[in-house]
């Protein structure tokens, strides 16, 4: 599994609105947590990658995305 895109933005810049609109598309699956902040909080990204992937429940053909303002 791989995440296809990440919405990166500042607080109050519309990331929640953009994520909500994209999530309505049938070919897009977002993480179950809007701002998982995985790449800014995890000390060893590879060791917890399975946990990160559990945040997604895609069906066949969907692309994966998440939105975290902490990445800026």
N, CA, C, O and CB atoms as a CASP TS submission, in Angstrom:
PFRMAT TS
TARGET T0000
AUTHOR 0000-0000-0000
METHOD Language model
MODEL 1
PARENT N/A
ATOM      1  N   UNK     1       0.848  -1.174   0.000  1.00  0.00           N
ATOM      2  CA  UNK     1       0.000   0.000   0.000  1.00  0.00           C
ATOM      3  C   UNK     1       0.892   1.235   0.000  1.00  0.00           C
ATOM      4  O   UNK     1       1.967   1.242   0.599  1.00  0.00           O
ATOM      5  CB  UNK     1      -0.964  -0.001   1.221  1.00  0.00           C
ATOM      6  N   UNK     2       0.430   2.272  -0.677  1.00  0.00           N
ATOM      7  CA  UNK     2       1.155   3.537  -0.654  1.00  0.00           C
ATOM      8  C   UNK     2       0.153   4.675  -0.649  1.00  0.00           C
ATOM      9  O   UNK     2      -0.942   4.550  -1.198  1.00  0.00           O
ATOM     10  CB  UNK     2       2.120   3.656  -1.862  1.00  0.00           C
ATOM     11  N   UNK     3       0.520   5.764  -0.043  1.00  0.00           N
ATOM     12  CA  UNK     3      -0.300   6.963  -0.067  1.00  0.00           C
ATOM     13  C   UNK     3       0.061   7.728  -1.331  1.00  0.00           C
ATOM     14  O   UNK     3       1.237   7.973  -1.600  1.00  0.00           O
ATOM     15  CB  UNK     3      -0.088   7.840   1.220  1.00  0.00           C
ATOM     16  N   UNK     4      -0.933   8.098  -2.094  1.00  0.00           N
ATOM     17  CA  UNK     4      -0.704   8.740  -3.379  1.00  0.00           C
ATOM     18  C   UNK     4      -0.498  10.245  -3.274  1.00  0.00           C
ATOM     19  O   UNK     4       0.231  10.830  -4.076  1.00  0.00           O
ATOM     20  CB  UNK     4      -1.852   8.459  -4.289  1.00  0.00           C
ATOM     21  N   UNK     5      -1.138  10.876  -2.287  1.00  0.00           N
ATOM     22  CA  UNK     5      -0.963  12.320  -2.148  1.00  0.00           C
ATOM     23  C   UNK     5      -1.187  12.741  -0.697  1.00  0.00           C
ATOM     24  O   UNK     5      -1.884  12.076   0.069  1.00  0.00           O
ATOM     25  CB  UNK     5      -1.928  13.078  -3.085  1.00  0.00           C
ATOM     26  N   UNK     6      -0.577  13.861  -0.355  1.00  0.00           N
ATOM     27  CA  UNK     6      -0.720  14.462   0.965  1.00  0.00           C
ATOM     28  C   UNK     6      -1.034  15.935   0.764  1.00  0.00           C
ATOM     29  O   UNK     6      -0.346  16.630   0.017  1.00  0.00           O
ATOM     30  CB  UNK     6       0.573  14.265   1.838  1.00  0.00           C
ATOM     31  N   UNK     7      -2.077  16.404   1.435  1.00  0.00           N
ATOM     32  CA  UNK     7      -2.390  17.830   1.412  1.00  0.00           C
ATOM     33  C   UNK     7      -1.599  18.472   2.539  1.00  0.00           C
ATOM     34  O   UNK     7      -1.776  18.133   3.709  1.00  0.00           O
ATOM     35  CB  UNK     7      -3.940  18.098   1.564  1.00  0.00           C
ATOM     36  N   UNK     8      -0.730  19.395   2.177  1.00  0.00           N
ATOM     37  CA  UNK     8       0.092  20.111   3.151  1.00  0.00           C
ATOM     38  C   UNK     8      -0.323  21.572   3.100  1.00  0.00           C
ATOM     39  O   UNK     8      -0.407  22.159   2.022  1.00  0.00           O
ATOM     40  CB  UNK     8       1.633  19.939   2.859  1.00  0.00           C
ATOM     41  N   UNK     9      -0.579  22.155   4.250  1.00  0.00           N
ATOM     42  CA  UNK     9      -0.975  23.560   4.282  1.00  0.00           C
ATOM     43  C   UNK     9      -0.859  24.105   5.683  1.00  0.00           C
ATOM     44  O   UNK     9      -0.547  23.379   6.626  1.00  0.00           O
ATOM     45  CB  UNK     9      -2.400  23.738   3.764  1.00  0.00           C
ATOM     46  N   UNK    10      -1.109  25.376   5.807  1.00  0.00           N
ATOM     47  CA  UNK    10      -1.084  26.028   7.115  1.00  0.00           C
ATOM     48  C   UNK    10      -2.459  25.915   7.762  1.00  0.00           C
ATOM     49  O   UNK    10      -3.455  25.651   7.089  1.00  0.00           O
ATOM     50  CB  UNK    10      -0.659  27.517   6.988  1.00  0.00           C
ATOM     51  N   UNK    11      -2.499  26.113   9.053  1.00  0.00           N
ATOM     52  CA  UNK    11      -3.785  26.118   9.745  1.00  0.00           C
ATOM     53  C   UNK    11      -4.646  27.242   9.188  1.00  0.00           C
ATOM     54  O   UNK    11      -4.151  28.319   8.855  1.00  0.00           O
ATOM     55  CB  UNK    11      -3.595  26.277  11.280  1.00  0.00           C
ATOM     56  N   UNK    12      -5.940  26.972   9.093  1.00  0.00           N
ATOM     57  CA  UNK    12      -6.919  27.934   8.582  1.00  0.00           C
ATOM     58  C   UNK    12      -6.685  28.297   7.117  1.00  0.00           C
ATOM     59  O   UNK    12      -7.046  29.390   6.680  1.00  0.00           O
ATOM     60  CB  UNK    12      -6.888  29.191   9.423  1.00  0.00           C
ATOM     61  N   UNK    13      -6.078  27.378   6.355  1.00  0.00           N
ATOM     62  CA  UNK    13      -5.828  27.668   4.945  1.00  0.00           C
ATOM     63  C   UNK    13      -6.749  26.880   4.012  1.00  0.00           C
ATOM     64  O   UNK    13      -6.590  26.941   2.793  1.00  0.00           O
ATOM     65  CB  UNK    13      -4.383  27.366   4.606  1.00  0.00           C
ATOM     66  N   UNK    14      -7.700  26.149   4.568  1.00  0.00           N
ATOM     67  CA  UNK    14      -8.661  25.425   3.745  1.00  0.00           C
ATOM     68  C   UNK    14      -8.362  23.956   3.533  1.00  0.00           C
ATOM     69  O   UNK    14      -9.002  23.317   2.698  1.00  0.00           O
ATOM     70  CB  UNK    14      -8.753  26.070   2.444  1.00  0.00           C
ATOM     71  N   UNK    15      -7.400  23.397   4.270  1.00  0.00           N
ATOM     72  CA  UNK    15      -7.068  21.982   4.069  1.00  0.00           C
ATOM     73  C   UNK    15      -8.235  21.069   4.432  1.00  0.00           C
ATOM     74  O   UNK    15      -8.440  20.055   3.766  1.00  0.00           O
ATOM     75  CB  UNK    15      -5.841  21.606   4.896  1.00  0.00           C
ATOM     76  N   UNK    16      -8.995  21.395   5.458  1.00  0.00           N
ATOM     77  CA  UNK    16     -10.135  20.573   5.850  1.00  0.00           C
ATOM     78  C   UNK    16     -11.197  20.592   4.765  1.00  0.00           C
ATOM     79  O   UNK    16     -11.760  19.551   4.426  1.00  0.00           O
ATOM     80  CB  UNK    16     -10.725  21.058   7.181  1.00  0.00           C
ATOM     81  N   UNK    17     -11.471  21.753   4.225  1.00  0.00           N
ATOM     82  CA  UNK    17     -12.462  21.876   3.159  1.00  0.00           C
ATOM     83  C   UNK    17     -12.018  21.123   1.910  1.00  0.00           C
ATOM     84  O   UNK    17     -12.812  20.407   1.300  1.00  0.00           O
ATOM     85  CB  UNK    17     -12.708  23.351   2.826  1.00  0.00           C
ATOM     86  N   UNK    18     -10.766  21.282   1.533  1.00  0.00           N
ATOM     87  CA  UNK    18     -10.246  20.577   0.364  1.00  0.00           C
ATOM     88  C   UNK    18     -10.303  19.064   0.567  1.00  0.00           C
ATOM     89  O   UNK    18     -10.718  18.330  -0.330  1.00  0.00           O
ATOM     90  CB  UNK    18      -8.806  21.018   0.071  1.00  0.00           C
ATOM     91  N   UNK    19      -9.890  18.604   1.734  1.00  0.00           N
ATOM     92  CA  UNK    19      -9.915  17.168   2.028  1.00  0.00           C
ATOM     93  C   UNK    19     -11.345  16.628   1.988  1.00  0.00           C
ATOM     94  O   UNK    19     -11.582  15.546   1.451  1.00  0.00           O
ATOM     95  CB  UNK    19      -9.281  16.891   3.406  1.00  0.00           C
ATOM     96  N   UNK    20     -12.291  17.367   2.546  1.00  0.00           N
ATOM     97  CA  UNK    20     -13.687  16.922   2.551  1.00  0.00           C
ATOM     98  C   UNK    20     -14.235  16.823   1.128  1.00  0.00           C
ATOM     99  O   UNK    20     -14.962  15.882   0.810  1.00  0.00           O
ATOM    100  CB  UNK    20     -14.552  17.882   3.383  1.00  0.00           C
ATOM    101  N   UNK    21     -13.898  17.770   0.285  1.00  0.00           N
ATOM    102  CA  UNK    21     -14.390  17.730  -1.089  1.00  0.00           C
ATOM    103  C   UNK    21     -13.764  16.579  -1.874  1.00  0.00           C
ATOM    104  O   UNK    21     -14.456  15.888  -2.621  1.00  0.00           O
ATOM    105  CB  UNK    21     -14.105  19.057  -1.790  1.00  0.00           C
ATOM    106  N   UNK    22     -12.471  16.374  -1.708  1.00  0.00           N
ATOM    107  CA  UNK    22     -11.813  15.261  -2.397  1.00  0.00           C
ATOM    108  C   UNK    22     -12.328  13.917  -1.895  1.00  0.00           C
ATOM    109  O   UNK    22     -12.456  12.974  -2.677  1.00  0.00           O
ATOM    110  CB  UNK    22     -10.297  15.342  -2.209  1.00  0.00           C
ATOM    111  N   UNK    23     -12.623  13.818  -0.605  1.00  0.00           N
ATOM    112  CA  UNK    23     -13.093  12.558  -0.020  1.00  0.00           C
ATOM    113  C   UNK    23     -14.460  12.143  -0.575  1.00  0.00           C
ATOM    114  O   UNK    23     -14.822  10.968  -0.509  1.00  0.00           O
ATOM    115  CB  UNK    23     -13.169  12.684   1.502  1.00  0.00           C
ATOM    116  N   UNK    24     -15.207  13.083  -1.111  1.00  0.00           N
ATOM    117  CA  UNK    24     -16.506  12.752  -1.708  1.00  0.00           C
ATOM    118  C   UNK    24     -16.368  12.025  -3.036  1.00  0.00           C
ATOM    119  O   UNK    24     -17.312  11.389  -3.506  1.00  0.00           O
ATOM    120  CB  UNK    24     -17.322  14.011  -1.907  1.00  0.00           C
ATOM    121  N   UNK    25     -15.197  12.120  -3.632  1.00  0.00           N
ATOM    122  CA  UNK    25     -15.002  11.472  -4.934  1.00  0.00           C
ATOM    123  C   UNK    25     -14.897   9.965  -4.723  1.00  0.00           C
ATOM    124  O   UNK    25     -14.184   9.527  -3.821  1.00  0.00           O
ATOM    125  CB  UNK    25     -13.725  12.022  -5.657  1.00  0.00           C
ATOM    126  N   UNK    26     -15.586   9.160  -5.531  1.00  0.00           N
ATOM    127  CA  UNK    26     -15.591   7.708  -5.313  1.00  0.00           C
ATOM    128  C   UNK    26     -14.240   7.023  -5.535  1.00  0.00           C
ATOM    129  O   UNK    26     -14.053   5.882  -5.111  1.00  0.00           O
ATOM    130  CB  UNK    26     -16.600   7.084  -6.215  1.00  0.00           C
ATOM    131  N   UNK    27     -13.308   7.696  -6.186  1.00  0.00           N
ATOM    132  CA  UNK    27     -12.011   7.070  -6.436  1.00  0.00           C
ATOM    133  C   UNK    27     -10.938   7.542  -5.458  1.00  0.00           C
ATOM    134  O   UNK    27      -9.750   7.297  -5.670  1.00  0.00           O
ATOM    135  CB  UNK    27     -11.567   7.355  -7.855  1.00  0.00           C
ATOM    136  N   UNK    28     -11.357   8.220  -4.383  1.00  0.00           N
ATOM    137  CA  UNK    28     -10.400   8.724  -3.392  1.00  0.00           C
ATOM    138  C   UNK    28     -10.756   8.167  -2.021  1.00  0.00           C
ATOM    139  O   UNK    28     -11.917   8.193  -1.612  1.00  0.00           O
ATOM    140  CB  UNK    28     -10.389  10.280  -3.364  1.00  0.00           C
ATOM    141  N   UNK    29      -9.747   7.663  -1.314  1.00  0.00           N
ATOM    142  CA  UNK    29      -9.915   7.200   0.068  1.00  0.00           C
ATOM    143  C   UNK    29      -8.970   8.005   0.949  1.00  0.00           C
ATOM    144  O   UNK    29      -7.762   8.034   0.713  1.00  0.00           O
ATOM    145  CB  UNK    29      -9.634   5.654   0.201  1.00  0.00           C
ATOM    146  N   UNK    30      -9.521   8.656   1.960  1.00  0.00           N
ATOM    147  CA  UNK    30      -8.705   9.425   2.899  1.00  0.00           C
ATOM    148  C   UNK    30      -8.454   8.622   4.163  1.00  0.00           C
ATOM    149  O   UNK    30      -9.161   7.658   4.456  1.00  0.00           O
ATOM    150  CB  UNK    30      -9.383  10.761   3.244  1.00  0.00           C
ATOM    151  N   UNK    31      -7.445   9.030   4.900  1.00  0.00           N
ATOM    152  CA  UNK    31      -7.163   8.379   6.188  1.00  0.00           C
ATOM    153  C   UNK    31      -8.350   8.592   7.117  1.00  0.00           C
ATOM    154  O   UNK    31      -9.075   9.579   6.992  1.00  0.00           O
ATOM    155  CB  UNK    31      -5.848   8.938   6.832  1.00  0.00           C
ATOM    156  N   UNK    32      -8.543   7.674   8.040  1.00  0.00           N
ATOM    157  CA  UNK    32      -9.666   7.768   8.973  1.00  0.00           C
ATOM    158  C   UNK    32      -9.502   8.941   9.939  1.00  0.00           C
ATOM    159  O   UNK    32     -10.483   9.417  10.510  1.00  0.00           O
ATOM    160  CB  UNK    32      -9.808   6.465   9.758  1.00  0.00           C
ATOM    161  N   UNK    33      -8.283   9.402  10.121  1.00  0.00           N
ATOM    162  CA  UNK    33      -7.988  10.587  10.940  1.00  0.00           C
ATOM    163  C   UNK    33      -7.556  11.675   9.965  1.00  0.00           C
ATOM    164  O   UNK    33      -6.669  11.444   9.144  1.00  0.00           O
ATOM    165  CB  UNK    33      -6.863  10.299  12.043  1.00  0.00           C
ATOM    166  N   UNK    34      -8.166  12.859  10.039  1.00  0.00           N
ATOM    167  CA  UNK    34      -7.846  13.892   9.057  1.00  0.00           C
ATOM    168  C   UNK    34      -6.391  14.306   9.122  1.00  0.00           C
ATOM    169  O   UNK    34      -5.757  14.438   8.075  1.00  0.00           O
ATOM    170  CB  UNK    34      -8.728  15.099   9.262  1.00  0.00           C
ATOM    171  N   UNK    35      -5.840  14.515  10.289  1.00  0.00           N
ATOM    172  CA  UNK    35      -4.448  14.937  10.429  1.00  0.00           C
ATOM    173  C   UNK    35      -3.664  13.916  11.261  1.00  0.00           C
ATOM    174  O   UNK    35      -3.411  14.149  12.443  1.00  0.00           O
ATOM    175  CB  UNK    35      -4.369  16.338  11.079  1.00  0.00           C
ATOM    176  N   UNK    36      -3.283  12.799  10.658  1.00  0.00           N
ATOM    177  CA  UNK    36      -2.559  11.800  11.437  1.00  0.00           C
ATOM    178  C   UNK    36      -1.163  12.250  11.863  1.00  0.00           C
ATOM    179  O   UNK    36      -0.621  11.713  12.829  1.00  0.00           O
ATOM    180  CB  UNK    36      -2.450  10.535  10.647  1.00  0.00           C
ATOM    181  N   UNK    37      -0.574  13.212  11.176  1.00  0.00           N
ATOM    182  CA  UNK    37       0.745  13.765  11.519  1.00  0.00           C
ATOM    183  C   UNK    37       1.808  12.673  11.657  1.00  0.00           C
ATOM    184  O   UNK    37       2.763  12.814  12.420  1.00  0.00           O
ATOM    185  CB  UNK    37       0.657  14.563  12.822  1.00  0.00           C
ATOM    186  N   UNK    38       1.631  11.613  10.928  1.00  0.00           N
ATOM    187  CA  UNK    38       2.532  10.461  11.041  1.00  0.00           C
ATOM    188  C   UNK    38       3.989  10.836  10.796  1.00  0.00           C
ATOM    189  O   UNK    38       4.869  10.423  11.551  1.00  0.00           O
ATOM    190  CB  UNK    38       2.116   9.379  10.062  1.00  0.00           C
ATOM    191  N   UNK    39       4.248  11.607   9.760  1.00  0.00           N
ATOM    192  CA  UNK    39       5.625  11.899   9.378  1.00  0.00           C
ATOM    193  C   UNK    39       6.264  13.002  10.218  1.00  0.00           C
ATOM    194  O   UNK    39       7.452  13.285  10.061  1.00  0.00           O
ATOM    195  CB  UNK    39       5.672  12.284   7.930  1.00  0.00           C
ATOM    196  N   UNK    40       5.503  13.621  11.097  1.00  0.00           N
ATOM    197  CA  UNK    40       6.094  14.624  11.985  1.00  0.00           C
ATOM    198  C   UNK    40       6.168  14.136  13.427  1.00  0.00           C
ATOM    199  O   UNK    40       6.800  14.784  14.262  1.00  0.00           O
ATOM    200  CB  UNK    40       5.294  15.916  11.921  1.00  0.00           C
ATOM    201  N   UNK    41       5.535  13.004  13.736  1.00  0.00           N
ATOM    202  CA  UNK    41       5.530  12.501  15.112  1.00  0.00           C
ATOM    203  C   UNK    41       6.237  11.167  15.280  1.00  0.00           C
ATOM    204  O   UNK    41       6.633  10.814  16.392  1.00  0.00           O
ATOM    205  CB  UNK    41       4.125  12.369  15.591  1.00  0.00           C
ATOM    206  N   UNK    42       6.398  10.439  14.222  1.00  0.00           N
ATOM    207  CA  UNK    42       6.995   9.105  14.293  1.00  0.00           C
ATOM    208  C   UNK    42       8.519   9.210  14.274  1.00  0.00           C
ATOM    209  O   UNK    42       9.086   9.814  13.363  1.00  0.00           O
ATOM    210  CB  UNK    42       6.500   8.220  13.122  1.00  0.00           C
ATOM    211  N   UNK    43       9.182   8.630  15.268  1.00  0.00           N
ATOM    212  CA  UNK    43      10.647   8.656  15.307  1.00  0.00           C
ATOM    213  C   UNK    43      11.266   7.787  14.211  1.00  0.00           C
ATOM    214  O   UNK    43      12.224   8.196  13.555  1.00  0.00           O
ATOM    215  CB  UNK    43      11.142   8.190  16.672  1.00  0.00           C
ATOM    216  N   UNK    44      10.720   6.602  14.020  1.00  0.00           N
ATOM    217  CA  UNK    44      11.221   5.687  13.004  1.00  0.00           C
ATOM    218  C   UNK    44      10.062   5.356  12.072  1.00  0.00           C
ATOM    219  O   UNK    44       9.246   4.487  12.382  1.00  0.00           O
ATOM    220  CB  UNK    44      11.833   4.388  13.646  1.00  0.00           C
ATOM    221  N   UNK    45       9.983   6.035  10.946  1.00  0.00           N
ATOM    222  CA  UNK    45       8.843   5.888  10.047  1.00  0.00           C
ATOM    223  C   UNK    45       8.613   4.446   9.625  1.00  0.00           C
ATOM    224  O   UNK    45       7.469   3.994   9.585  1.00  0.00           O
ATOM    225  CB  UNK    45       9.037   6.745   8.827  1.00  0.00           C
ATOM    226  N   UNK    46       9.660   3.724   9.313  1.00  0.00           N
ATOM    227  CA  UNK    46       9.488   2.356   8.821  1.00  0.00           C
ATOM    228  C   UNK    46       8.921   1.419   9.875  1.00  0.00           C
ATOM    229  O   UNK    46       8.154   0.516   9.540  1.00  0.00           O
ATOM    230  CB  UNK    46      10.806   1.817   8.330  1.00  0.00           C
ATOM    231  N   UNK    47       9.275   1.610  11.131  1.00  0.00           N
ATOM    232  CA  UNK    47       8.812   0.687  12.169  1.00  0.00           C
ATOM    233  C   UNK    47       7.308   0.790  12.405  1.00  0.00           C
ATOM    234  O   UNK    47       6.690  -0.183  12.838  1.00  0.00           O
ATOM    235  CB  UNK    47       9.551   0.953  13.467  1.00  0.00           C
ATOM    236  N   UNK    48       6.712   1.935  12.135  1.00  0.00           N
ATOM    237  CA  UNK    48       5.285   2.104  12.378  1.00  0.00           C
ATOM    238  C   UNK    48       4.456   2.211  11.125  1.00  0.00           C
ATOM    239  O   UNK    48       3.298   2.621  11.187  1.00  0.00           O
ATOM    240  CB  UNK    48       5.061   3.301  13.201  1.00  0.00           C
ATOM    241  N   UNK    49       5.020   1.852   9.985  1.00  0.00           N
ATOM    242  CA  UNK    49       4.323   2.016   8.715  1.00  0.00           C
ATOM    243  C   UNK    49       3.046   1.192   8.632  1.00  0.00           C
ATOM    244  O   UNK    49       2.073   1.621   8.011  1.00  0.00           O
ATOM    245  CB  UNK    49       5.236   1.643   7.582  1.00  0.00           C
ATOM    246  N   UNK    50       3.035   0.029   9.240  1.00  0.00           N
ATOM    247  CA  UNK    50       1.814  -0.788   9.230  1.00  0.00           C
ATOM    248  C   UNK    50       0.683  -0.081   9.965  1.00  0.00           C
ATOM    249  O   UNK    50      -0.469  -0.133   9.534  1.00  0.00           O
ATOM    250  CB  UNK    50       2.078  -2.164   9.867  1.00  0.00           C
ATOM    251  N   UNK    51       1.005   0.570  11.059  1.00  0.00           N
ATOM    252  CA  UNK    51      -0.008   1.330  11.799  1.00  0.00           C
ATOM    253  C   UNK    51      -0.554   2.484  10.977  1.00  0.00           C
ATOM    254  O   UNK    51      -1.751   2.772  11.011  1.00  0.00           O
ATOM    255  CB  UNK    51       0.573   1.859  13.104  1.00  0.00           C
ATOM    256  N   UNK    52       0.323   3.139  10.242  1.00  0.00           N
ATOM    257  CA  UNK    52      -0.090   4.230   9.363  1.00  0.00           C
ATOM    258  C   UNK    52      -1.026   3.704   8.280  1.00  0.00           C
ATOM    259  O   UNK    52      -2.046   4.325   7.982  1.00  0.00           O
ATOM    260  CB  UNK    52       1.140   4.915   8.728  1.00  0.00           C
ATOM    261  N   UNK    53      -0.687   2.577   7.700  1.00  0.00           N
ATOM    262  CA  UNK    53      -1.519   2.014   6.641  1.00  0.00           C
ATOM    263  C   UNK    53      -2.881   1.553   7.160  1.00  0.00           C
ATOM    264  O   UNK    53      -3.843   1.500   6.393  1.00  0.00           O
ATOM    265  CB  UNK    53      -0.801   0.851   5.983  1.00  0.00           C
ATOM    266  N   UNK    54      -2.978   1.224   8.437  1.00  0.00           N
ATOM    267  CA  UNK    54      -4.276   0.835   9.009  1.00  0.00           C
ATOM    268  C   UNK    54      -5.253   2.004   9.072  1.00  0.00           C
ATOM    269  O   UNK    54      -6.445   1.794   9.294  1.00  0.00           O
ATOM    270  CB  UNK    54      -4.082   0.259  10.406  1.00  0.00           C
ATOM    271  N   UNK    55      -4.775   3.226   8.880  1.00  0.00           N
ATOM    272  CA  UNK    55      -5.657   4.392   8.872  1.00  0.00           C
ATOM    273  C   UNK    55      -6.478   4.484   7.590  1.00  0.00           C
ATOM    274  O   UNK    55      -7.390   5.304   7.492  1.00  0.00           O
ATOM    275  CB  UNK    55      -4.843   5.660   9.050  1.00  0.00           C
ATOM    276  N   UNK    56      -6.157   3.648   6.610  1.00  0.00           N
ATOM    277  CA  UNK    56      -6.819   3.686   5.311  1.00  0.00           C
ATOM    278  C   UNK    56      -7.611   2.410   5.077  1.00  0.00           C
ATOM    279  O   UNK    56      -7.177   1.318   5.443  1.00  0.00           O
ATOM    280  CB  UNK    56      -5.796   3.889   4.190  1.00  0.00           C
ATOM    281  N   UNK    57      -8.784   2.561   4.459  1.00  0.00           N
ATOM    282  CA  UNK    57      -9.625   1.409   4.107  1.00  0.00           C
ATOM    283  C   UNK    57     -10.093   1.561   2.666  1.00  0.00           C
ATOM    284  O   UNK    57     -11.282   1.758   2.414  1.00  0.00           O
ATOM    285  CB  UNK    57     -10.848   1.282   5.076  1.00  0.00           C
ATOM    286  N   UNK    58      -9.177   1.472   1.735  1.00  0.00           N
ATOM    287  CA  UNK    58      -9.573   1.681   0.338  1.00  0.00           C
ATOM    288  C   UNK    58     -10.270   0.463  -0.256  1.00  0.00           C
ATOM    289  O   UNK    58     -10.114  -0.665   0.212  1.00  0.00           O
ATOM    290  CB  UNK    58      -8.357   2.027  -0.500  1.00  0.00           C
ATOM    291  N   UNK    59     -11.032   0.729  -1.288  1.00  0.00           N
ATOM    292  CA  UNK    59     -11.568  -0.342  -2.119  1.00  0.00           C
ATOM    293  C   UNK    59     -10.763  -0.324  -3.412  1.00  0.00           C
ATOM    294  O   UNK    59     -10.051   0.641  -3.692  1.00  0.00           O
ATOM    295  CB  UNK    59     -13.125  -0.168  -2.387  1.00  0.00           C
ATOM    296  N   UNK    60     -10.875  -1.366  -4.184  1.00  0.00           N
ATOM    297  CA  UNK    60     -10.091  -1.490  -5.411  1.00  0.00           C
ATOM    298  C   UNK    60     -10.269  -0.263  -6.307  1.00  0.00           C
ATOM    299  O   UNK    60     -11.389   0.182  -6.558  1.00  0.00           O
ATOM    300  CB  UNK    60     -10.491  -2.761  -6.170  1.00  0.00           C
ATOM    301  N   UNK    61      -9.162   0.263  -6.776  1.00  0.00           N
ATOM    302  CA  UNK    61      -9.186   1.381  -7.699  1.00  0.00           C
ATOM    303  C   UNK    61      -9.106   2.756  -7.062  1.00  0.00           C
ATOM    304  O   UNK    61      -8.980   3.752  -7.774  1.00  0.00           O
ATOM    305  CB  UNK    61     -10.396   1.307  -8.496  1.00  0.00           C
ATOM    306  N   UNK    62      -9.177   2.838  -5.742  1.00  0.00           N
ATOM    307  CA  UNK    62      -9.105   4.139  -5.081  1.00  0.00           C
ATOM    308  C   UNK    62      -7.658   4.566  -4.858  1.00  0.00           C
ATOM    309  O   UNK    62      -6.776   3.736  -4.635  1.00  0.00           O
ATOM    310  CB  UNK    62      -9.851   4.100  -3.748  1.00  0.00           C
ATOM    311  N   UNK    63      -7.433   5.873  -4.921  1.00  0.00           N
ATOM    312  CA  UNK    63      -6.138   6.414  -4.543  1.00  0.00           C
ATOM    313  C   UNK    63      -6.243   6.894  -3.103  1.00  0.00           C
ATOM    314  O   UNK    63      -7.329   7.232  -2.632  1.00  0.00           O
ATOM    315  CB  UNK    63      -5.695   7.571  -5.502  1.00  0.00           C
ATOM    316  N   UNK    64      -5.116   6.924  -2.410  1.00  0.00           N
ATOM    317  CA  UNK    64      -5.083   7.245  -0.987  1.00  0.00           C
ATOM    318  C   UNK    64      -4.529   8.638  -0.753  1.00  0.00           C
ATOM    319  O   UNK    64      -3.578   9.059  -1.410  1.00  0.00           O
ATOM    320  CB  UNK    64      -4.253   6.220  -0.228  1.00  0.00           C
ATOM    321  N   UNK    65      -5.134   9.350   0.192  1.00  0.00           N
ATOM    322  CA  UNK    65      -4.655  10.677   0.529  1.00  0.00           C
ATOM    323  C   UNK    65      -4.850  10.984   1.998  1.00  0.00           C
ATOM    324  O   UNK    65      -5.639  10.340   2.689  1.00  0.00           O
ATOM    325  CB  UNK    65      -5.355  11.714  -0.310  1.00  0.00           C
ATOM    326  N   UNK    66      -4.124  11.966   2.454  1.00  0.00           N
ATOM    327  CA  UNK    66      -4.292  12.471   3.812  1.00  0.00           C
ATOM    328  C   UNK    66      -3.959  13.951   3.833  1.00  0.00           C
ATOM    329  O   UNK    66      -3.356  14.475   2.896  1.00  0.00           O
ATOM    330  CB  UNK    66      -3.403  11.692   4.816  1.00  0.00           C
ATOM    331  N   UNK    67      -4.352  14.618   4.899  1.00  0.00           N
ATOM    332  CA  UNK    67      -4.110  16.058   5.045  1.00  0.00           C
ATOM    333  C   UNK    67      -3.584  16.319   6.444  1.00  0.00           C
ATOM    334  O   UNK    67      -4.249  16.003   7.431  1.00  0.00           O
ATOM    335  CB  UNK    67      -5.409  16.886   4.775  1.00  0.00           C
ATOM    336  N   UNK    68      -2.395  16.895   6.533  1.00  0.00           N
ATOM    337  CA  UNK    68      -1.803  17.229   7.829  1.00  0.00           C
ATOM    338  C   UNK    68      -1.080  18.575   7.733  1.00  0.00           C
ATOM    339  O   UNK    68      -0.098  18.705   7.003  1.00  0.00           O
ATOM    340  CB  UNK    68      -0.822  16.113   8.292  1.00  0.00           C
ATOM    341  N   UNK    69      -1.560  19.556   8.459  1.00  0.00           N
ATOM    342  CA  UNK    69      -0.918  20.870   8.420  1.00  0.00           C
ATOM    343  C   UNK    69       0.436  20.841   9.123  1.00  0.00           C
ATOM    344  O   UNK    69       1.258  21.730   8.899  1.00  0.00           O
ATOM    345  CB  UNK    69      -1.824  21.926   9.066  1.00  0.00           C
ATOM    346  N   UNK    70       0.685  19.853   9.959  1.00  0.00           N
ATOM    347  CA  UNK    70       1.959  19.772  10.699  1.00  0.00           C
ATOM    348  C   UNK    70       3.161  19.549   9.793  1.00  0.00           C
ATOM    349  O   UNK    70       4.297  19.782  10.207  1.00  0.00           O
ATOM    350  CB  UNK    70       1.895  18.656  11.718  1.00  0.00           C
ATOM    351  N   UNK    71       2.927  19.098   8.554  1.00  0.00           N
ATOM    352  CA  UNK    71       4.037  18.786   7.663  1.00  0.00           C
ATOM    353  C   UNK    71       4.724  20.035   7.118  1.00  0.00           C
ATOM    354  O   UNK    71       5.824  19.933   6.574  1.00  0.00           O
ATOM    355  CB  UNK    71       3.549  17.938   6.518  1.00  0.00           C
ATOM    356  N   UNK    72       4.112  21.202   7.248  1.00  0.00           N
ATOM    357  CA  UNK    72       4.773  22.412   6.784  1.00  0.00           C
ATOM    358  C   UNK    72       5.831  22.792   7.776  1.00  0.00           C
ATOM    359  O   UNK    72       6.523  23.792   7.587  1.00  0.00           O
ATOM    360  CB  UNK    72       3.774  23.561   6.583  1.00  0.00           C
TER
END
